[in-house]
Amino acid sequence: MHKITLDAHRGLQGPYTMAAGLAAALVPGAAPELVAAHDIELRAVAPALNVPVRRSTLADRLPQQERILIPALLRTLRLANGLADFVRDHLDTAGALELRVVNTAEADPTDIELLTVLERRVPALTVVREESGPPHPGPHYTPGPELDRYRNEGFHHAMAEAGAALLPTLPQGGAQWWTLLHRTTTALAALEREDEARDLLDLARRVGDDPKNLATAAYATAMLLVRHHDPAKRDPGEAMEWIDRAVALAGSLTDPRERAFHLGFDLNGKALVEVRLGRFEAALALVEEAVALGERELAPAHPIHRLVLHANRAQLMAQAGRTDEALIGYGTAIAMDPGYPDYYLDRGNLLHKLGRTAEALADYESAMRLGPPFPEPYYNRAEIRFAAGDLDGARADLDRAVELDPGFGAAYVNRSGILAGLGEYEAARADAERGLAADPRNAHLLAVLGQVEAAQGRPAEALAAYDAALEADPELAAAWAGRGEVAFERGDHHRAIADLTRALKLGETAELLFNRAVARRAAGQAGQARQDLLRAMELAPDDEDIARALAEG
């Protein structure tokens, strides 16, 4: 077994100090096609390696002031999973590796997250963590390109730490101070440290008088109030006051292009507040205004700002049922930046909803191909594969979704149902219980658990699970149907008929009609049973079981 030792102290290189060392050790001996397949991840963690660019987005070619999209906190999990795929595939040919990592107590959270993913996902890798190691000075931050990297890549912990270190050293109210303050508050908000972000914004209002930056601070305050990770601390009413202030300040700017950019930004923010207040038409009107302003005053500059507005308008149009216009909007955003994966996912979801599954599949697969891996496109493709009867393909996609994010609860719901349908009851139980540990009142998981308990001969436990599912969601047809089947097996035919009738009111299927017919025959209701069978035959004319039951009278 090959062995390497790496130092993770963030004082050496900041975020991904350990990852950069690992990439430097493995990339020279890796297959070129494997390196190319993970170019985004490798360039993000080890820019000094100069890995050739295979995939890129519009942002990579724009000046810093036009790069307005800030990655979400989960961006680093995507990078970690892409790196885990790279390490796993490389070690499949290169052989097992023992990775000793020292100074983990001083590592940036990006390296700790990556180590956790590597330990979980790469069988040929043994990780030995050591909290201590050679001493190094703490991180030394200076304004400049490295802070741009933290912002652009979504290295929020480092950005927040840099802001805390540098802001007190800069003249308050100066251009450099304002830029760093905005970046720091954005990072704090992403880390769910909204109270600290609000304190900085309040400080900025006390010491600053520049209307452009005050508008940005007012916008940021409004976003804290509508996006706070604690729902109890959200306040769309107060957010509206702040966003109105931002709009007024932006509208007072004298430079026409500067005014158009900041006003469009703030109108888009006000639209989000309107959405939180349930006023979708007002939100759509605001985004329409922002789109028109951007195309009239800014084009062809600020393309990311403008494509985000087109995508947001498309999302609101989809919610309003204006699906043709929504598809055009998503198409516009994608055409402006074909290398950005997220809008393919959004358009794919709309196409899937419209029943255009081939086009939806193409969009999901584009999202998979264009960026570091994330679970949503696999989960969504699994739904299409399941509906088409491809259980193996659906299960593989759900396996991938859970591999990428073990906390992706919806994947456990769907996978447990597939496993139960395949008769793999212990695996289905494990998924249901894992999902219920995070979401104890998930009606779908409780219904799957009921199905498993019934199949394994525990009717009392099955009824308890179905009862819990119906308490959580009285409109869940699968739980009514499952409870009816258990009642029938226990000889309670009238209870079975009642439960199956409730299920049928929620969605008529040939299977449910057939099962109710069986229960009605057992209860002596032959005429009603025949009516159920006749209706079932209309829905499934080729079903041999229904035909046989009708022939038997």
C-alpha positions in Angstrom: 0.0 0.0 0.0 1.3 3.4 -1.0 1.5 6.0 1.8 1.6 9.8 1.8 1.5 12.4 4.5 -0.1 15.8 4.0 -0.4 18.9 6.3 -3.9 20.4 6.4 -3.1 23.5 8.4 -5.1 26.3 6.7 -2.3 28.8 7.5 -0.3 27.2 4.7 -2.7 27.7 1.8 -6.1 28.4 3.2 -9.1 26.4 1.9 -8.3 23.0 0.5 -4.7 23.0 1.7 -4.8 19.2 2.1 -6.7 18.8 -1.1 -4.2 20.7 -3.1 -1.4 18.4 -1.8 -3.5 15.3 -2.6 -4.1 16.6 -6.1 -0.4 17.4 -6.6 0.4 13.8 -5.6 -2.1 12.1 -7.8 -2.7 14.1 -10.9 0.7 13.5 -12.5 0.1 9.8 -12.5 -3.5 9.8 -13.4 -5.0 9.1 -16.8 -5.4 12.3 -18.8 -9.1 11.5 -19.5 -9.8 11.1 -15.8 -8.1 14.5 -15.0 -10.2 16.1 -17.8 -13.4 14.6 -16.4 -12.7 16.4 -13.1 -11.1 19.6 -14.3 -13.5 21.9 -12.4 -12.9 20.3 -9.1 -9.1 20.0 -9.5 -8.8 23.6 -10.7 -10.9 24.8 -7.7 -8.8 23.1 -5.1 -5.4 23.2 -6.7 -5.1 26.2 -9.1 -1.3 26.0 -9.1 -1.5 22.7 -11.0 -2.8 24.5 -14.1 -5.2 21.6 -15.0 -6.4 22.2 -18.6 -9.9 23.7 -18.9 -12.5 21.3 -20.4 -15.7 22.7 -18.8 -16.3 26.3 -18.0 -19.0 28.8 -17.4 -19.5 32.4 -18.6 -18.3 33.6 -15.2 -14.8 32.3 -15.9 -14.4 34.8 -18.8 -15.8 37.9 -17.1 -14.2 40.6 -15.1 -14.6 40.3 -11.3 -17.2 43.0 -11.0 -19.6 41.1 -13.3 -19.4 37.8 -11.4 -22.5 38.3 -9.3 -23.4 34.6 -8.7 -22.2 33.5 -5.2 -22.1 29.7 -4.8 -24.3 28.2 -2.2 -22.9 26.4 0.9 -23.4 23.0 -0.8 -20.9 24.0 -3.6 -18.0 22.6 -1.6 -19.9 19.3 -1.1 -20.2 19.1 -4.9 -16.4 19.7 -5.2 -15.7 17.0 -2.6 -17.8 14.4 -4.3 -16.1 15.2 -7.7 -12.7 14.8 -6.0 -13.9 11.6 -4.4 -14.9 10.2 -7.8 -11.4 11.2 -9.1 -9.5 9.6 -6.2 -11.7 6.4 -6.3 -11.3 5.9 -10.1 -7.6 6.6 -9.9 -6.9 4.2 -7.1 -8.9 1.5 -8.9 -5.9 1.3 -11.2 -3.1 2.7 -9.1 -3.8 0.6 -6.0 -4.6 1.3 -2.4 -3.4 4.4 -0.6 -2.9 5.3 3.0 -3.4 9.1 3.5 -2.0 10.5 6.8 -3.3 14.0 7.4 -1.8 16.1 10.2 -3.0 19.4 11.7 -6.6 18.6 11.1 -7.5 20.8 14.1 -6.3 23.8 12.2 -7.8 22.7 8.8 -10.2 24.8 6.9 -13.7 23.2 6.8 -13.4 22.5 3.1 -10.6 20.0 3.9 -12.5 18.4 6.8 -15.6 18.0 4.6 -13.5 16.4 1.8 -11.8 14.0 4.2 -15.3 12.9 5.5 -16.4 12.3 1.9 -13.2 10.4 1.0 -13.5 8.2 4.1 -17.1 7.3 3.2 -16.8 6.9 -0.5 -13.3 5.6 -1.5 -12.8 1.9 -0.4 -9.2 1.8 -1.5 -8.2 4.8 0.6 -7.3 4.6 4.3 -7.4 8.0 6.0 -5.4 8.6 9.2 -6.3 11.9 10.8 -4.0 13.6 13.4 -5.2 16.8 15.0 -1.8 18.1 15.7 1.4 18.5 13.6 4.2 20.9 12.8 3.3 24.4 14.1 2.6 27.1 11.5 1.4 30.7 11.8 -2.3 31.3 11.5 -3.8 32.4 8.2 -2.5 35.8 6.9 -5.1 37.5 4.8 -4.5 40.4 2.4 -7.0 42.1 0.0 -6.4 40.8 -3.5 -6.9 37.8 -5.8 -7.1 35.2 -3.1 -10.1 36.8 -1.6 -11.7 36.8 -5.1 -11.1 33.1 -5.2 -12.8 32.6 -1.8 -15.8 34.5 -3.1 -16.0 33.0 -6.5 -15.6 29.4 -5.4 -17.9 29.6 -2.3 -15.3 29.2 0.3 -17.5 30.9 2.9 -15.6 30.0 6.1 -12.4 31.5 4.7 -14.2 34.6 3.4 -15.8 35.2 6.8 -12.5 34.7 8.6 -10.7 37.0 6.2 -13.4 39.6 6.7 -13.1 39.5 10.5 -9.3 39.8 10.3 -9.2 42.6 7.6 -12.2 44.8 8.2 -10.7 46.4 11.3 -7.5 47.3 9.5 -9.2 49.1 6.6 -10.5 52.8 6.6 -14.2 52.6 7.4 -16.3 53.7 4.5 -13.6 53.4 1.9 -14.2 51.4 -1.4 -12.0 48.5 -0.3 -13.8 48.3 3.1 -17.3 48.3 1.5 -16.3 45.6 -0.9 -14.9 43.4 1.8 -17.9 44.1 4.1 -20.4 43.0 1.4 -18.4 39.8 0.7 -18.2 39.1 4.4 -21.9 39.5 5.1 -22.7 37.3 2.1 -20.4 34.6 3.5 -21.9 34.9 7.0 -25.4 34.6 5.6 -24.5 31.4 3.7 -23.1 30.0 6.9 -26.4 30.7 8.7 -24.7 33.3 10.8 -27.2 36.0 10.0 -27.0 37.8 13.3 -23.3 38.6 12.7 -24.1 39.7 9.1 -26.8 42.0 10.4 -24.4 43.5 12.9 -21.9 44.3 10.2 -24.6 45.8 8.0 -25.9 48.0 10.8 -22.3 49.2 11.4 -22.0 50.0 7.7 -25.1 52.2 7.9 -23.7 54.1 10.8 -20.3 54.9 9.2 -21.1 55.0 5.4 -22.9 57.5 3.3 -22.4 56.2 -0.3 -25.9 55.6 -1.7 -24.7 52.7 -4.0 -23.3 50.8 -1.1 -26.1 51.7 1.3 -28.5 50.3 -1.3 -26.6 47.1 -1.4 -26.6 46.9 2.4 -30.4 47.5 2.5 -30.9 44.8 -0.1 -28.7 42.4 1.9 -30.7 43.2 5.1 -33.9 42.4 3.3 -32.5 39.1 2.1 -31.5 38.1 5.6 -35.0 38.7 6.7 -36.7 36.6 4.1 -34.1 33.8 3.9 -33.1 33.3 7.5 -32.4 29.7 8.2 -34.7 29.9 11.3 -38.2 30.3 10.0 -39.2 32.0 13.3 -36.8 34.9 12.5 -38.1 35.6 9.0 -40.0 38.8 8.6 -41.1 39.6 5.1 -42.9 42.8 6.3 -39.7 44.3 7.6 -37.9 42.9 4.6 -40.2 44.9 2.4 -39.3 48.1 4.2 -35.6 47.5 3.6 -35.9 46.5 0.0 -38.0 49.6 -0.7 -35.2 51.6 0.8 -32.7 49.8 -1.5 -34.9 50.5 -4.6 -35.1 54.2 -3.7 -31.4 54.5 -3.2 -30.5 52.7 -6.4 -33.0 54.8 -8.3 -31.1 57.9 -7.1 -27.8 57.0 -8.6 -26.7 59.4 -11.3 -24.8 57.1 -13.6 -27.4 55.5 -15.9 -25.7 52.1 -16.3 -24.9 51.9 -12.6 -28.4 52.9 -11.8 -29.8 50.2 -14.2 -27.7 47.5 -12.7 -28.4 48.2 -9.0 -32.0 49.0 -9.6 -32.5 45.7 -11.5 -30.8 43.8 -8.7 -33.1 45.4 -6.1 -36.3 44.9 -8.1 -35.4 41.3 -8.4 -34.9 41.2 -4.6 -38.2 42.9 -4.0 -39.8 40.2 -6.2 -38.5 37.5 -3.8 -40.1 39.4 -0.8 -43.4 39.6 -2.8 -43.2 35.8 -3.3 -42.8 35.3 0.4 -45.9 37.4 0.9 -47.8 35.3 -1.6 -48.1 38.0 -4.2 -46.8 36.2 -7.3 -48.3 38.6 -9.9 -46.6 41.5 -8.2 -43.3 39.5 -8.1 -43.6 38.7 -11.8 -44.2 42.3 -12.7 -41.1 43.4 -10.8 -38.9 40.8 -12.5 -40.4 41.8 -15.9 -39.4 45.4 -15.1 -35.9 44.3 -14.1 -35.4 42.2 -17.3 -36.5 45.1 -19.5 -34.2 47.5 -17.7 -31.3 45.2 -18.1 -31.8 44.5 -21.8 -32.4 48.2 -22.5 -29.6 49.8 -20.5 -27.0 47.1 -19.9 -26.8 44.7 -22.8 -24.5 43.2 -23.9 -22.6 43.9 -20.6 -23.5 42.2 -17.3 -24.6 39.0 -19.0 -24.8 37.0 -15.7 -27.0 39.6 -14.1 -29.3 39.5 -17.1 -29.4 35.7 -17.5 -30.3 35.4 -13.8 -33.2 37.8 -14.4 -34.4 35.7 -17.3 -34.2 32.5 -15.3 -36.1 34.1 -12.3 -38.8 35.3 -14.7 -39.1 31.8 -16.1 -39.5 30.3 -12.7 -42.3 32.8 -11.8 -44.0 32.1 -15.2 -43.9 28.4 -14.6 -45.6 29.0 -11.2 -48.2 31.1 -13.0 -48.9 28.3 -15.5 -47.4 30.2 -18.4 -45.2 27.2 -19.3 -44.4 28.1 -22.9 -43.0 31.5 -21.8 -41.2 29.8 -18.9 -39.5 27.4 -21.3 -38.4 30.3 -23.5 -37.0 32.1 -20.5 -35.0 29.1 -19.4 -33.8 28.6 -22.9 -32.6 32.3 -23.0 -30.7 31.9 -19.7 -29.1 28.6 -20.9 -28.1 30.0 -24.3 -26.4 32.9 -22.5 -24.3 30.5 -20.4 -24.5 26.9 -21.8 -21.9 25.7 -19.3 -23.8 26.5 -16.1 -25.6 23.4 -15.0 -28.3 24.6 -12.6 -30.8 26.0 -15.1 -30.8 22.7 -17.0 -32.2 21.2 -13.9 -34.9 23.8 -13.5 -35.9 23.5 -17.2 -35.8 19.7 -16.9 -38.2 19.8 -14.0 -40.7 21.9 -16.0 -40.3 19.6 -19.0 -40.9 16.5 -16.8 -44.0 18.1 -15.3 -45.3 18.7 -18.9 -44.7 15.0 -19.7 -41.8 15.8 -22.2 -39.6 13.2 -20.6 -37.1 12.8 -23.4 -36.3 16.5 -23.2 -36.3 16.4 -19.4 -33.8 13.5 -19.5 -31.5 15.4 -21.8 -31.5 18.4 -19.4 -30.9 16.3 -16.3 -28.0 14.6 -18.1 -26.6 18.0 -19.1 -26.7 19.1 -15.5 -24.8 15.9 -14.5 -22.2 16.4 -17.2 -21.4 20.1 -16.9 -20.5 20.5 -13.3 -19.3 18.7 -10.1 -21.8 16.0 -9.1 -24.9 16.7 -7.0 -27.9 14.5 -6.2 -30.9 16.3 -7.7 -30.5 15.4 -11.4 -30.0 11.7 -10.4 -33.0 11.8 -8.2 -35.2 13.4 -10.9 -33.9 11.0 -13.6 -34.8 8.1 -11.3 -38.5 9.3 -11.3 -38.6 9.2 -15.1 -36.9 5.7 -15.2 -39.3 4.4 -12.5 -42.3 5.6 -14.4 -40.9 3.9 -17.6 -40.6 0.6 -15.7 -36.8 0.7 -15.5 -36.5 -0.2 -11.8 -32.8 -1.1 -12.1 -32.0 2.3 -13.6 -34.1 4.1 -11.1 -32.5 2.3 -8.2 -29.0 3.0 -9.6 -29.8 6.7 -9.8 -31.2 6.8 -6.3 -28.1 4.9 -5.1 -26.0 7.7 -6.7 -28.1 10.4 -5.1 -27.7 8.9 -1.6 -23.9 8.3 -2.2 -23.5 12.0 -3.1 -25.5 13.2 -0.1 -26.5 10.7 2.7 -28.9 13.4 4.0 -30.9 13.6 0.8 -34.1 12.3 2.4 -36.3 12.2 -0.7 -34.1 9.6 -2.2 -34.7 7.2 0.7 -38.4 7.6 0.2 -38.3 6.5 -3.4 -35.6 3.9 -3.0 -37.3 2.2 -0.1 -40.5 2.0 -2.2 -38.6 0.4 -5.1 -36.8 -2.1 -2.7 -40.1 -3.1 -1.1 -41.6 -3.6 -4.6 -38.7 -5.8 -5.4 -39.1 -7.9 -2.3 -35.9 -6.6 -0.7 -37.6 -5.9 2.6 -34.7 -5.6 4.9 -33.0 -3.1 2.6 -36.3 -1.3 2.3 -36.7 -1.2 6.1 -33.2 0.2 6.5 -33.9 3.0 4.0 -37.2 3.8 5.7 -35.7 3.9 9.2 -32.8 6.0 8.0 -35.2 8.5 6.4 -37.5 8.5 9.4 -34.6 9.2 11.8 -34.4 12.6 10.0 -38.1 13.1 9.3 -40.2 11.0 11.8 -43.5 12.1 10.3 -42.7 11.4 6.7 -46.0 9.7 5.5 -44.4 8.0 2.5 -41.7 6.4 4.6 -44.2 5.3 7.2 -46.3 3.7 4.4 -43.3 1.8 3.1 -42.5 0.7 6.6 -46.1 -0.6 6.8 -45.6 -2.5 3.6 -42.5 -4.1 4.9 -44.1 -5.1 8.2 -47.0 -6.6 6.4 -44.8 -8.6 4.1 -42.8 -9.9 7.0 -45.8 -11.2 8.8 -46.3 -8.4 11.5 -49.8 -7.1 10.9 -50.1 -5.2 14.1 -46.9 -3.3 13.4 -48.0 -2.7 9.8 -51.3 -1.2 11.0 -49.5 1.0 13.4 -47.2 2.3 10.6 -50.1 2.9 8.3 -52.0 4.7 11.0 -49.0 6.9 11.7 -48.7 7.6 7.9 -52.4 8.6 7.7 -52.1 10.8 10.8 -49.3 12.7 9.0 -51.1 12.8 5.6 -54.7 11.7 5.5 -54.6 12.1 1.7 -52.0 9.4 1.1 -53.7 6.8 -1.0 -50.9 4.2 -0.6 -51.4 4.2 3.2 -55.2 3.7 2.9 -54.6 0.9 0.3 -52.0 -0.8 2.5 -54.1 -0.6 5.6 -57.0 -2.1 3.7 -54.9 -5.0 2.5 -53.8 -5.7 6.1 -57.4 -5.5 7.3 -58.4 -8.1 4.6 -55.6 -10.5 5.6 -56.9 -10.3 9.2 -60.4 -11.1 8.1 -61.9 -7.7 8.7 -63.5 -7.4 5.3 -65.7 -4.4 6.0 -62.7 -2.4 7.3 -60.8 -3.4 4.2 -63.6 -2.2 1.9 -63.8 1.1 3.7 -60.1 1.7 3.5 -59.8 0.7 -0.1 -62.8 3.0 -0.9 -60.9 5.9 0.7 -57.9 5.1 -1.5 -60.0 4.9 -4.6 -61.5 8.4 -3.9 -57.9 9.7 -4.0 -57.0 8.0 -7.3 -58.8 5.2 -9.2 -56.7 2.3 -10.4 -57.5 -1.1 -11.7 -55.4 -2.7 -8.9 -57.4 -1.0 -6.2 -60.7 -1.8 -7.8 -59.6 -5.5 -8.1 -58.6 -5.6 -4.4 -61.9 -4.0 -3.3 -63.8 -6.5 -5.5 -62.0 -9.4 -3.7 -62.9 -7.9 -0.3 -66.5 -7.3 -1.4 -66.9 -10.9 -2.5 -65.5 -12.1 0.9 -68.1 -9.8 2.6 -71.0 -11.3 0.5 -71.3 -8.2 -1.7 -71.2 -10.1 -5.0 -73.0 -7.5 -7.2 -70.8 -4.6 -6.0 -67.8 -6.8 -6.5 -68.7 -7.4 -10.1 -69.2 -3.7 -10.7 -65.7 -3.1 -9.4 -64.3 -5.8 -11.7 -66.1 -4.4 -14.8 -64.7 -1.0 -14.1 -61.2 -2.5 -13.5 -61.4 -4.2 -16.9 -62.2 -0.8 -18.5 -59.0 0.5 -17.0 -56.8 -2.6 -17.7 -58.4 -4.6 -20.5 -55.5 -7.0 -20.8 -55.2 -7.9 -17.1 -55.6 -11.7 -16.9 -56.4 -11.7 -13.1 -59.4 -9.4 -13.7 -60.7 -11.4 -16.6 -60.4 -14.6 -14.6 -62.3 -13.1 -11.6 -65.1 -12.0 -13.9 -65.3 -15.4 -15.5 -65.7 -17.0 -12.1 -68.8 -14.9 -11.6 
